[in-house]
Amino acid sequence: MTTVGLLYPGHAAEDDFPRIEILLDTDIRLPLFSTDPGEDAYRPDALRERGAAGRIAEGVEELRLAGAEALVWASTGGSFGLGWEGAHEQAAALARTAGLPASSTSVGFVHAVRELGARRVAVAAPYPEDVTGLFAQFLASAGVEVVAAASGGAASSAEAGSWEPERVKRLVLEADDPDAEVVLIPDTSLHTAAYVPELEEALGKPVLTACQVTVWEGLRLADRRMWAPRLGTLFATREPVRGSQEPKGIEVRE
C-alpha cells in the first residue's frame, strides 16, 4: 500500500480525491486533512495567507498517523502566490515539519509538464486575470512558456467549486492554442477528475488538472508509478521522458 497525505484548504472539490482513488483501482490511499483557508478570495494577498506555514502544518500529525509516506499541499494559488522560490521554501518547510518528502500542487505542475517533455503550455484558470498572471509568472520562472491563457473570473474557491463540467470545458477550449503542447487547469477547487480523457480527446493534446497533478506529484515523491489512462496522459505514460525525472527527498528544491 502507498499512502499520500493531502493538505487541502477548506472545502470545494475535495471529493475529487476519493474519485481518483477509485479510478486508480489499486492499493493507493489518499487521506485528506482540510486546513483553515482563511479568507476565501482569489486575491494575491489572500492566497499568500492561505499558504502560511502555520495553516499548512495544522494537519501534518494527523496525516502522519494515517501512514502518509509523502505530503502534498493541495492548493495551487496557495503555493504559486508565493512565487517560485517561495513555493519551494514552503514545501521544504512542510517536509522538515513532517519528516517526510513534501511538495505542492504548483510545484507538481512544473514536474508534470517536464514529465510529458513539454515546454509550451496554455492555461485555463477560473481565477481573475491578475491571479492567472501570477501562475504564468511562476511557470516562466521554471522555464515553462505560457503561450495562451483564459481566465474565468471566479472570485473564490466556493464559486469555482460550483462550476459545472460544461463551464470548465468552455474555458479550456477558449484557452487552447495551436502552439501549446499541454493545457493546464490550475485549481484544486474545480471538479475535473471524472472527465480528463474527454478534455484530451476534444483538444487532441494532454490536459493537466490540479487534483490529478496533486496525486501524481505525491506518488512521484513516494516513488510509485501508476498506469491509469482514465486519469489522462499523465497517468498513461509508462516511462518518464529521458532527463525529466526530478529529485526526491526531504529537501524538495531543484
Secondary structure, DSSP 4 states (H G I P E B T S, - for coil): -EEEEEEEESSSSTTHHHHHHHHHTSSEE--EEEE---S---SHHHHHHHT-HHHHHTTHHHHHHTT-SEEEE--SHHHHTTHHHHHHHHHHHHHHHHTS-EEEHHHHHHHHHHHTT--EEEEEESS-HHHHHHHHHHHHHTT-EEEEEEE----SHHHHHT--HHHHHHHHHHH--TT-SEEEE--TTS--GGGHHHHHHHHTS-EEEHHHHHHHHHHHHTT-----GGG-GGGS-SSPPTT-PPP-SS----
